[in-house]
């Protein structure tokens, strides 16, 4: 029956569950945990929750980070910059078609992770040998996408604010051009694309999955017998589904007036007849004036 807390390792990163049993932890505390990569320092994002059972074995929170741990963290940041510079030199020397984004080192320096972008698969075995010989530790190369790169590096959007993925987005949702069409935006990829070169995530904020002019259907409990879902109107089921009774009438709850319901086929036929009459008038010969 562990006390489970949610911990983030970087801002707007994914939240991972850890066992905090026996340690008093508050939201916002910096803690030391044993993660998959080794000793890491993270921030408590969600307060401790007592659970009866856990569906998986959780890693334990070792302790609250002290001044010594924070000092090591700062030294590791300088070490990360040094490792990144050395890696860039080796990439340039070997002519490998890849772009290094950043590097990350665990608190105990037992592993260094290098994040990079590339168009396809890269053979970096010789590069890993150079890095391992230099730093005498385990090296991991991790290829990421352009959206993840923008999240790690950061930047400003066309709105003038910091990127959403850098501020509050923890995951990327699929974005399509359909979202821009429904909002009547100019279909210009230059204006709709973000720093990463993909469609901007903010296109999905005001996107309504339903068709324009439609409303979410009401539940069966909210409907009066003999009525269907609508907004401010009570109409028979046959009318709402498009099955209009010929010569029948529909009474709306909002106005209380009776209106004739005309079938769609009949409206189309009347429109075609009007068009034919206009054509006949156009081609009729004008009567000649008597001399």
ZIDA-V783195 format. One line per field, one symbol per residue. burial: I if it has 9 or more other ideal C-beta (glycine too) atoms within 8 Angstrom, else O. A space follows every 10 residues. Layout:
# ZIDA-V783195
burial = ???
This chain:
# ZIDA-V783195
burial = OIIIIIIIIO OIOOIIOIII OOOOIOOOII IIIOIOOIII IIIIOOOOOO IOOIOOOIOI IOOIIOOOII OIIOOIOOII OOIIOIIIOI IOOOOOOIOI IIIOIIIOIO IIIIIIIIOO OIOIOOIIOI IIOOOOIOIO IOOIOIIIII IIOOIOIOOO OOIIIIIOIO OOOOIOOOII IIIOOOOOOO OIIIOIOIII IOIOOOIOOO OOOOOOOOOO OOIOOOIIOI OOOOIIIOII OOOIOOOOOI IIOOOOOOOO IOOOOIIOOO OOOOOOOOOO OOOOOOOOOO O
